């Protein structure tokens, strides 16, 4: 009983702050500059590619600059790989079961890579999300332009993350990030974890397709969320945080985009695109502000980010958008929780970092 009470308390525990505002500012700046440039060019529909590239800045937040640069380079491979595959599926009109099969397979492969290089945030979630989102919006530009935007935003975010080095110029000769050798127990653990990702993503996507949802990739992304936890209790908590945080985020989104007397949307109807683009930047800042402290609170902000960039890229009825996001997230998170409960691994977790800690901000 004491264990249950402890886990319930952990659901709403806010972890101590650790210079979160600095990491949040870096990420927000990485999102802001490419997004505002596209807005100025009248191509707010392409902000979706800039945002997914700029999420590179979320990685390696507490590492020394040279290790952060390497970490973010590894994360960029996952994010840009997701964007590239998503763009390929969109260009070739490969949706429905094609999307489920490809995303499930790549979720497993990206899980192995993420475990091997020890990405932080854990797992391939953002790459999975980028793949599904880019595959689900029609291409309003040549495919290579979308990839260049994503790559440019990733490079800019890495430059922002490395920018503080100019002030201190501290370099550790021979320092490097640990890479997990996938042999023996570690190999078996990575294989089980990859199987969990493929199973959860594939099953959630299948339910989304069968139900006739227009956004089954949201169920697939939500199914991947619980798998990033360090142990079973934390994985279940992440699933619950995903559901509750998303539903609260949907309420925030409704206030912004639903045309109703109780919403803010009518107030900026003539400048809606510009306001939505700016709100993406604001919400990305608050997402990163709480990402390491309370995942549920982070989702309250990240949900509007995803919906607003989707609406900018391919506008649909806001009510349908919000409803499908809520349903798909609930289904996906439940599937993810069921998978982590039923597919177990006895392997011990491997320490994430082994290098001298130095101020990296």
Secondary structure, DSSP 8 states (H G I E B T S, - for coil): -HHHHHHHHHHT-----SSHHHHHHHHHHHHHHHHHHHHHTT-GGGHHHHHHHHGGGGTTTTS-HHHHHHHHHHHHHHHHHHHHHHHHHHHTT--THHHHHHHHHHHHHHHHHHHHHT-SS-SSHHHHHHHHHHHTS--SS-HHHHHHHHHHHHHHHHHHHHHTHHHH----TT---------HHHHHHHHHHHHHHHHHHHHHHHHHHHHT-S-HHHHHHHHHHGGGSSSHHHHHHHHHHHHHHHHHHHHHHHHHHS-STTSSGGGGGGGHHHHHHHHHHHHHHHHHHHHTT-HHHHHHHHHHHHHHHHHHHS---HHHHHHHHHHHHHHHHHHHHHHHHHS--------S--S------
